[in-house]
Amino acid sequence: MARKTGSHSQITGPRVREAALRLIARHGFAAVSMRQIAAEVGIQAGALYSYTPDKQTLLFNLMREHMDALLNDWAAVQKPEGGMAQLESFARFHMGYHLPRPDLVFISYMELRNLSPENFAVIEQLRKTYETEVELILKRGQEDGSIATQDAKITSLAIIAMLTGVSTLYRQDGRLPETAVADLYWDLVRKSVAP
């Protein structure tokens, strides 16, 4: 089928991803069809396959793009000296990155079970890379005496889970601004590992 008049891959491709993201976050991966995604974008269902070979690849690409961007953005952050200062930098980065992306955060955690084993392995490795960053920060803090924890790995996972959870609680029109919520969450993280 011919491409719809006025449709361009650099415009339609991102619209396909945005529609898939929105629909999967709202209804769940299993409940969303390729026809629904195409209808949301305003293209024929068959034209959707010009942008993705299948729904599994679409889900995988959403998660992969999220993890790649997350890791790249964290790598670009100027890290302060000292374990506790680095942990604060990480906590504020994590919240600042995730708060504007609640649908992506939801999908990245709740739809892992719908990835094929091969795709799951790729995403799991990217997640481990990110989790290891926190574990290393905690170990640095243990070495310089600014952080106390019995198990850096478990603590790193708990911190990431808590910080990611803010996405389900925070509302732009809520009673506290984003900065106040970030301050409160940082205080909880700090107190959980303070010596």
DAWO-V640792 format. One record per residue. RES is the residue in three letters. BURIAL is b if it has 9 or more other C-alpha atoms within 8 Angstrom, else e. D_CENTER is the distance of its C-alpha to the mean C-alpha in Angstrom with 2 decimals. Layout:
RES BURIAL D_CENTER
RES BURIAL D_CENTER
This chain:
MET e 35.09
ALA e 35.14
ARG e 32.24
LYS e 32.38
THR e 34.27
GLY e 32.09
SER e 29.05
HIS e 27.58
SER e 24.95
GLN e 23.17
ILE e 23.08
THR b 22.80
GLY b 20.14
PRO e 17.45
ARG b 18.96
VAL b 18.63
ARG b 14.86
GLU e 14.61
ALA b 17.07
ALA b 15.48
LEU b 12.12
ARG b 14.31
LEU b 16.68
ILE b 14.53
ALA b 12.67
ARG e 16.24
HIS e 18.28
GLY b 16.41
PHE b 16.40
ALA e 19.96
ALA e 21.41
VAL b 20.40
SER e 22.88
MET b 23.00
ARG e 25.85
GLN e 23.79
ILE b 21.22
ALA b 24.26
ALA b 26.01
GLU e 23.14
VAL b 23.24
GLY e 27.03
ILE b 27.84
GLN b 29.79
ALA b 28.02
GLY e 29.59
ALA b 28.29
LEU b 24.68
TYR b 25.42
SER e 26.03
TYR b 22.29
THR b 21.02
PRO e 23.24
ASP e 21.81
LYS b 19.19
GLN b 17.86
THR b 17.34
LEU b 15.62
LEU b 13.03
PHE b 12.73
ASN e 12.52
LEU b 9.70
MET b 7.58
ARG b 9.54
GLU e 9.27
HIS b 5.52
MET b 6.33
ASP b 9.62
ALA e 8.91
LEU b 6.95
LEU b 9.98
ASN e 12.42
ASP e 11.81
TRP b 12.13
ALA e 15.16
ALA e 16.67
VAL e 16.78
GLN e 20.37
LYS e 20.56
PRO e 23.39
GLU e 26.00
GLY b 25.97
GLY b 23.61
MET b 23.22
ALA b 22.72
GLN b 19.99
LEU b 18.29
GLU b 18.56
SER b 17.18
PHE b 14.07
ALA b 13.76
ARG b 14.30
PHE b 11.97
HIS b 8.99
MET b 10.19
GLY e 11.14
TYR b 7.97
HIS b 6.08
LEU b 9.49
PRO e 10.21
ARG b 7.37
PRO b 8.26
ASP b 8.86
LEU b 5.72
VAL b 4.30
PHE b 7.84
ILE b 8.18
SER b 5.80
TYR e 7.94
MET e 11.06
GLU b 11.85
LEU b 11.88
ARG e 15.57
ASN e 16.25
LEU b 15.58
SER e 18.85
PRO e 19.69
GLU e 19.49
ASN b 16.06
PHE b 14.82
ALA e 16.46
VAL e 14.67
ILE b 11.09
GLU e 12.54
GLN e 14.05
LEU b 11.07
ARG b 9.47
LYS e 13.04
THR e 13.33
TYR b 10.65
GLU b 12.27
THR b 15.60
GLU e 15.10
VAL b 15.29
GLU b 18.10
LEU b 19.99
ILE b 19.78
LEU b 21.22
LYS b 23.91
ARG b 24.84
GLY b 25.22
GLN b 27.39
GLU e 29.49
ASP b 30.08
GLY e 30.66
SER b 28.05
ILE b 25.95
ALA b 27.33
THR b 25.56
GLN e 27.13
ASP e 24.33
ALA b 21.70
LYS e 19.55
ILE e 19.58
THR b 19.16
SER b 16.09
LEU b 14.42
ALA e 15.82
ILE b 14.60
ILE b 10.92
ALA e 11.49
MET e 13.43
LEU b 11.24
THR b 8.23
GLY e 11.18
VAL b 12.13
SER b 9.97
THR e 12.45
LEU e 15.37
TYR b 15.26
ARG e 17.22
GLN e 18.30
ASP e 21.80
GLY e 21.77
ARG e 24.39
LEU e 22.48
PRO e 20.95
GLU e 17.49
THR e 19.35
ALA e 21.27
VAL b 18.37
ALA b 16.75
ASP e 20.27
LEU e 20.69
TYR b 17.56
TRP b 18.55
ASP e 22.02
LEU e 20.94
VAL b 19.15
ARG b 22.19
LYS e 24.68
SER e 23.12
VAL b 23.87
ALA e 26.80
PRO e 29.94
